[in-house]
């Protein structure tokens, strides 16, 4: 995406796209063959038995198809085709859901049925995507383009491993310090964090191609600044809403089905902290343009590793005092370190005049009304009024600028305004 958006020349774009596709196919094929060939050894190492090596073989196929989908999906984002992008994603979910029911519920295949349905779904998704992009792929391969793509992309490997560490290592530390039951409660809390993660993921899908197209122009600096301000406004408004009603969400019940099992509902105090952590994860994404523009992705590896180390260290410090809540705060701390470090590096590469006074105001007001509404748990009507009060307080404290209010009024139909 970084190199494809660099030049408007059609032949250049075809060259970059074709090279990226062939690199993706080749590396995915080689690595999947290695996984398939060593399935017995991997099964014994990861699952403590060679009896499950067939699952590793399924995984090899799933990973192959999933990996070769990345470039076509990125192309749809760059070409601003959200309906095709979401349509294919939706088809993926429907096929997975349907095949899981068929293989597991009807054929009684158990966990093998889940792996099999994922393999088929991944293959179908890859077929659909390549049907959309096949006309744009040529039998071209540029050595210089491949080198640039590899140098830009390789730092994402240690960065990705560090991100997985931040997401998963907490569970192993909790098991070691507290016990396996606490791991289940902690995982349930992170499961509810998906509400904010979905917001951040949706934002990133749109943000990455947007800032790459906006480029290093002077006008981009002010634009990126406003993006941060309004991203924080939207996510913290969502945080206030979820925090105010998290007790009701956790106890949500559909007939005999609980959204969160009763044995895991002790995760409730963790959820506001985890949600706030994902807010900082999204803020980190806003700070990425400078690193992408200057092709300094090696910094992402350093930054993510530092954040992962901070997260792990905080776990060992906080868990003995706060229990599993300490691990939630450790994740929050890790994401704050991640966002802060990315900001420092990115500002040196492409300085943006972020509106930190307005951003801090949003944080202060969100914490001032969100924390008491959760801790005190007043009547639900009062909590509804608290949520409504958030934008009102922002207006009272002068958050909204006159030009922004004017722009909003233009969007409101005249009849409604009268």
C-alpha atoms as one frame of an Amber mdcrd trajectory, in Angstrom:
protein
   0.000   0.000   0.000   2.875   2.376   0.827   4.571   1.922  -2.571   1.424
   1.515  -4.677   0.150   4.941  -3.556   3.566   6.572  -4.113   3.176   7.169
  -7.838   0.135   7.749 -10.070   1.753   6.087 -13.101  -0.328   3.067 -14.111
   2.623   0.941 -15.249   4.368   1.590 -11.915   1.271   0.476 -10.011   0.970
  -2.677 -12.135   4.636  -3.437 -11.509   4.329  -3.006  -7.731   1.066  -4.965
  -7.526   2.323  -7.872  -9.640   5.618  -8.086  -7.744   3.786  -8.030  -4.395
   1.370 -10.762  -5.541   4.148 -13.067  -6.788   6.190 -12.488  -3.610   3.125
 -13.278  -1.516   2.370 -16.475  -3.438   5.972 -17.675  -3.328   6.686 -16.992
   0.351   3.293 -18.297   1.476   3.773 -21.501  -0.531   7.288 -22.125   0.842
   6.375 -21.420   4.466   3.167 -23.477   4.275   5.134 -26.389   2.788   7.558
 -26.184   5.729   4.659 -26.228   8.218   3.051 -29.169   6.380   6.327 -31.122
   6.212   7.035 -30.696   9.931   3.420 -31.190  11.039   4.280 -34.197  13.243
   7.083 -32.396  15.070   4.963 -29.253  15.448   2.001 -31.291  16.701   4.165
 -32.924  19.353   5.705 -29.592  20.408   2.527 -27.470  20.424  -0.134 -30.050
  21.286   1.975 -32.624  23.187   0.988 -35.399  20.799   1.549 -36.458  17.183
  -2.117 -37.578  17.093  -3.101 -34.004  16.262  -0.581 -33.392  13.483  -3.451
 -33.445  10.974  -4.645 -30.163  12.516  -1.236 -28.633  11.764  -1.635 -29.749
   8.126  -5.027 -28.027   7.956  -3.351 -24.955   9.430  -0.731 -24.958   6.647
  -3.474 -24.686   4.013  -5.447 -22.085   5.999  -2.374 -19.878   6.409  -1.493
 -20.166   2.718  -4.911 -18.997   1.541  -5.197 -16.291   4.223  -1.749 -14.854
   3.428  -2.290 -14.608  -0.322  -5.495 -12.633   0.394  -3.643  -9.724   2.027
  -2.515  -7.980  -1.163  -5.916  -8.176  -2.955  -7.652  -6.922   0.216  -5.166
  -4.034   0.405  -5.905  -3.200  -3.246  -9.642  -2.950  -2.530  -8.894  -0.546
   0.325  -6.599   1.574  -1.838  -9.162   1.724  -4.643 -11.830   2.780  -2.107
 -14.171  -0.140  -2.722 -15.669  -0.624   0.757 -18.733  -2.537  -0.431 -16.648
  -5.165  -2.204 -14.284  -5.340   0.769 -17.066  -5.746   3.342 -19.080  -7.977
   1.016 -16.247 -10.494   0.759 -15.632 -10.293   4.514 -19.340 -10.919   5.117
 -19.374 -13.893   2.751 -16.355 -15.233   4.649 -18.267 -15.059   7.946 -21.408
 -16.664   6.486 -19.512 -19.575   4.919 -17.509 -20.173   8.108 -20.656 -20.122
  10.241 -22.578 -22.411   7.887 -19.769 -24.936   7.488 -19.100 -25.015  11.231
 -22.743 -25.937  11.829 -22.602 -28.575   9.075 -19.313 -30.229  10.072 -19.651
 -29.932  13.853 -23.395 -30.135  14.551 -24.489 -32.516  11.761 -21.398 -34.584
  10.878 -20.072 -34.560  14.475 -16.489 -33.957  13.305 -15.544 -31.951  16.398
 -12.484 -29.709  16.258 -11.457 -31.185  12.888 -14.701 -29.837  11.443 -13.789
 -26.321  12.601 -10.369 -26.512  10.932 -11.891 -27.992   7.779 -14.533 -25.253
   7.540 -11.842 -22.587   7.975  -9.723 -24.144   5.230 -12.630 -24.238   2.762
 -13.694 -20.686   3.652 -10.145 -19.360   3.196  -9.872 -21.053  -0.201 -13.228
 -19.630  -1.361 -12.279 -16.136  -0.123  -8.955 -16.270  -1.979 -10.728 -17.412
  -5.169 -13.226 -14.524  -5.002 -10.497 -11.957  -4.341  -8.293 -13.124  -7.195
 -11.316 -13.084  -9.513 -11.555  -9.325  -8.760  -7.820  -8.648  -9.196  -6.672
 -11.143 -11.859  -7.055  -8.609 -14.685  -4.582  -6.263 -12.951  -1.907  -8.896
 -12.322   0.786  -9.321 -14.980   3.668 -11.748 -15.386   6.041  -9.073 -14.127
   8.559  -9.198 -11.332  10.824  -6.311 -10.407  13.898  -7.148  -8.340  14.263
  -3.567  -7.095  10.563  -3.374  -6.166  10.822  -6.731  -4.357  13.844  -5.469
  -2.424  12.031  -2.256  -1.396   8.922  -4.185  -0.370  10.978  -6.654   1.674
  13.003  -3.943   3.432   9.806  -2.042   4.262   7.918  -5.137   5.386  10.480
  -7.225   7.305  10.391  -5.052  10.472   6.702  -5.928  10.808   7.733  -9.498
  11.726   9.354  -8.663  15.095   6.716  -5.947  15.584   3.996  -8.525  15.002
   5.601 -10.999  17.408   5.841  -8.271  20.047   2.158  -7.413  19.506   1.216
 -11.075  20.001   3.308 -11.016  23.175   1.314  -8.041  24.451  -1.954  -9.818
  23.642  -1.151 -13.359  24.823   1.750 -13.441  27.308  -0.416 -11.877  30.029
  -2.378 -15.131  30.181   0.737 -17.229  30.828   1.912 -14.815  33.531  -1.535
 -14.894  35.196  -1.534 -18.705  35.121   1.938 -18.747  36.661   1.161 -16.190
  39.399  -2.538 -16.829  40.145  -3.863 -19.936  38.401  -5.738 -21.234  35.373
  -9.184 -20.111  36.591  -7.987 -16.479  36.585  -6.875 -16.915  32.958 -10.460
 -17.735  31.975 -11.791 -14.620  33.723  -9.106 -12.430  32.148  -9.837 -13.861
  28.672 -13.539 -13.127  29.132 -12.664  -9.498  29.878 -10.599  -9.260  26.712
 -13.470 -10.847  24.795 -15.625  -7.836  25.721 -12.800  -5.526  24.700 -13.629
  -6.512  21.125 -16.246  -3.728  21.082 -13.482  -1.097  21.060 -11.111  -3.223
  19.001 -13.687  -3.374  16.196 -13.944   0.426  16.200 -10.132   0.755  16.001
  -9.860  -1.904  13.284 -12.569  -0.278  11.166 -10.804   3.060  11.579  -7.417
   1.605  10.570  -8.840  -0.012   7.425  -9.944   3.447   6.270  -7.092   5.468
   7.822  -4.111   3.693   6.249  -5.059   4.238   2.574  -6.341   7.725   3.465
  -3.096   9.058   4.949  -1.010   7.368   2.242  -3.027   9.187  -0.428  -2.917
  12.468   1.501   0.888  12.257   1.487   3.481  14.617   2.959   1.766  17.844
   1.882   1.616  20.778   4.313  -2.190  20.606   4.314  -1.933  17.027   5.599
  -0.442  18.184   8.898  -3.573  20.063  10.002  -5.785  17.293   8.618  -3.962
  14.582  10.592  -4.191  16.748  13.706  -7.983  16.947  13.444  -8.168  13.207
  12.799  -6.519  12.533  16.178  -8.856  14.960  17.968 -12.005  13.428  16.543
 -10.773   9.853  16.819 -10.253  10.420  20.556 -13.667  12.107  20.774 -15.456
   9.166  19.113 -13.618   6.386  20.963 -13.869   7.997  24.401 -17.574   8.748
  23.830 -17.955   5.044  23.059 -15.883   4.236  26.169 -18.161   6.373  28.378
 -21.233   4.620  26.933 -19.844   1.091  27.364 -18.443   1.789  30.832 -21.763
   3.187  32.044 -23.653   0.050  30.979 -20.992  -2.658  31.200 -22.778  -4.337
  34.119 -25.920  -4.778  32.006 -23.874  -5.924  28.987 -22.037  -8.604  30.989
 -25.298  -9.886  32.490 -27.058  -9.895  29.110 -29.059 -13.087  28.641 -30.888
 -14.558  25.653 -33.126 -17.289  27.007 -30.733 -19.708  28.714 -27.707 -18.304
  26.879 -25.454 -15.821  28.693 -23.269 -13.417  26.740 -20.621 -14.088  29.406
 -20.886 -17.285  31.444 -21.768 -16.735  35.099 -18.450 -18.265  36.163 -16.581
 -15.595  34.148 -18.626 -12.502  35.091 -15.978 -11.539  37.639 -14.183 -10.009
  34.636 -16.410  -6.909  34.903 -13.843  -4.606  36.656 -11.295  -5.427  33.929
 -13.405  -4.363  30.969 -13.260  -0.524  31.277  -9.460  -0.763  31.618  -9.145
  -3.088  28.607 -11.421  -0.835  26.537  -9.256   2.163  27.422  -6.173   0.203
  26.404  -7.643  -0.318  22.947  -8.305   3.440  22.718  -4.542   3.984  23.025
  -3.976   1.176  20.520  -6.083   3.179  18.056  -4.267   6.420  18.937  -1.018
   4.651  18.074  -2.410   4.022  14.583  -3.130   7.732  14.134   0.563   8.494
  14.778   1.851   6.165  11.993   2.035   8.507   8.931   5.525   9.888   9.606
   7.038   6.406   9.918   5.325   5.250   6.722   6.220   8.372   4.741   9.928
   8.073   5.554   9.909   4.250   5.205  11.407   3.878   8.682   9.436   0.780
   9.646  12.378  -0.576  11.640  11.294   1.864  14.342   7.978   0.016  14.611
   9.869  -3.123  15.637  11.830  -1.258  18.337   8.737   0.563  19.596   6.560
  -2.548  19.804   9.278  -4.579  21.541   9.733  -1.782  24.128   5.962  -1.688
  24.710   5.836  -5.490  25.076   8.680  -5.413  27.642   6.880  -2.641  29.557
   3.690  -4.723  29.543   5.430  -7.862  30.824   7.341  -5.970  33.543   4.150
  -4.245  34.701   2.423  -7.634  34.984   5.013  -8.934  37.437   4.814  -5.687
  39.445   1.027  -5.165  39.519  -0.460  -8.689  39.628   0.835  -9.452  43.168
  -0.956  -6.293  44.411  -4.083  -6.101  42.205  -4.599  -9.655  40.989  -5.937
 -10.035  37.425  -6.947  -6.359  37.455  -3.207  -5.646  37.575  -2.792  -7.483
  34.275  -5.505  -5.309  32.695  -3.673  -2.180  33.867  -0.428  -3.684  32.510
  -2.007  -3.985  29.072  -3.202  -0.396  29.302   0.314   0.703  30.300   1.807
  -1.240  27.378  -0.502   0.479  24.888   0.245   3.907  26.399   3.991   3.218
  25.972   3.305   2.047  22.399   1.360   5.201  21.468   3.797   7.565  23.222
   6.850   6.013  21.574   5.240   6.091  18.127   4.335   9.756  18.658   7.922
  10.703  19.583   9.427   8.931  16.556   6.769   9.997  14.063   6.960  13.659
  15.118  10.680  13.692  14.320   9.976  12.347  10.837   6.828  14.332   9.972
   5.794  16.928  12.557   2.054  17.354  13.043   0.586  20.112  15.269  -1.711
  17.855  17.275  -4.373  19.579  19.396  -3.231  18.114  22.702  -5.168  20.641
  24.811  -8.434  19.517  23.240  -7.428  15.858  23.455  -6.559  16.188  27.165
  -9.903  17.930  27.766 -11.735  14.948  26.251  -9.759  12.528  28.443 -10.323
  14.532  31.639 -14.081  14.847  31.105 -14.440  11.221  29.996 -12.642   9.968
  33.123 -14.488  12.449  35.361 -17.920  11.114  34.380 -17.066   7.572  33.203
 -15.235   6.322  36.308 -17.866   7.462  38.871 -20.717   6.098  36.727 -19.076
   2.663  36.825 -17.832   2.689  40.436 -21.035   4.079  41.995 -23.450   2.244
  39.634 -26.321   4.759  40.062 -29.806   4.087  38.698 -29.858   3.382  34.961
 -31.729   6.653  34.245 -28.956   8.615  35.958 -26.353   6.764  33.897 -28.238
   7.633  30.711 -28.177  11.295  31.779 -24.440  11.007  32.504 -23.775   9.724
  28.985 -25.862  12.568  27.522 -23.980  15.044  29.709 -20.627  14.185  28.098
 -21.093  16.154  24.830 -22.868  18.920  26.768 -19.853  19.319  29.064 -17.552
  19.386  26.045 -19.624  22.253  24.643 -19.602  24.115  27.989 -15.821  23.798
  28.298 -15.346  25.146  24.768 -14.221  21.983  23.001 -16.194  22.591  19.813
 -14.818  25.379  17.626 -17.069  27.837  15.826 -16.042  26.618  12.366 -16.815
  23.023  13.371 -20.243  23.951  14.768 -20.946  25.890  11.587 -19.946  22.897
   9.468 -22.265  20.649  11.496 -25.174  23.081  11.047 -24.683  22.940   7.284
 -25.173  19.166   7.449 -28.469  19.481   9.344 -31.561  19.923   7.090 -33.176
  23.375   7.328 -36.563  21.990   8.365 -35.050  20.226  11.354 -33.134  23.355
  12.308 -36.336  25.405  12.298
